[in-house]
């Protein structure tokens, strides 16, 4: 028994090493991971990196162009845009990660139940999922956020509920496939309980596509948070948010274009990073691309 366990551990380690090697050789994926790591560090170290208080107004420096004193300029209240962007990274990264976590906590259990038990449970969950997927993601997020009230926490809940159907569908499809495997049928024949089969045999084997989907969905959640903040349904002023900064900056595109350019560029780069990272993780976890 110990020899069998040791062989399983060796097999898992070999698989992990091969997956990491494939990911590391993918330069585009490594570039995406570098972008994501950069924004994570920026969000974490924002209080140290920010040269000014992001909420401090200075009416003697309203809409100042980028200079040595204000590296990427100031806004309509004389606040340092760089400092506000550094702190705004916290809201965007938090929204992306927490929203996807909420979506997985809702979607994965429902998908497992639908895929494993089938019958009326599958029919009910699938119809509800189809109904939610018929509504455009951002429209649903806006409606839920407006219903819950404008705040970052409510925006994260709204985004999480809106993207949960994606995880339900993916989990259900994978659970249907895994449930038909011989080792699952053997566990059922040996008297293993449904909960044990789901947790020990099905869930670990559906995690790979879920990890890929989660990585890519974080990018969608960041865009959604920026959109909700742009509409006034996300993080409320005076707290900094990239979407809110874009909303204010649109009124000063001619007089102070830097108010919109830099927040927009930050959103573009972080979303690009997560998309490239997700593509790299998908390729690394795909056994058909083993070399």
Secondary structure, 3 states (H helix, E strand, C coil): CHHHHHHHHHHHHHHHHHHHHHHHHCHHHHHHHHHHHHHHHHHHCHHHHCCCCCCCCCCCCCCCCCCCCCCCCECCCCCEHHHHHHHHHHHHHHHHHHHHHHHHHHHHHHHHHHHHHCHHHHHHHHHHHHHHHCCCHHHHHHHHHHHHCCCHHHHHHHHHHHHHHHHHHHHHHHHHHHHCCHHHHHHHHCCCCHHHHHHHHHHHHHHHHHHHHHHHHHHHHHHHHHHHHHCCCCCCCCCCCHHHHHHHHHHHCCCCCHHHHHHHHHHHHHHHHHHHHHHHHHHHHCHHHCC
